Amino acid sequence: MKLVKRLVVGLVIAFALFYLVTRPQDAATAVQGAVGAVWGAGVSVTNFFVTLAGG
């Protein structure tokens, strides 16, 4: 099972590097979208707890 996991992780890393080298603009856009999604989720969770504490 460890071999399969390492193989999958290696393939994902290889694909990410290939994508970064061949399409850097698209890779940057994908990273910006992912960071924006994480940021938005953090803001939503913060708003939830602020509302919960104030209510």
Secondary structure, 3 states (H helix, E strand, C coil): CHHHHHHHHHHHHHHHHHHHHHCHHHHHHHHHHHHHHHHHHHHHHHHHHHHHHHC
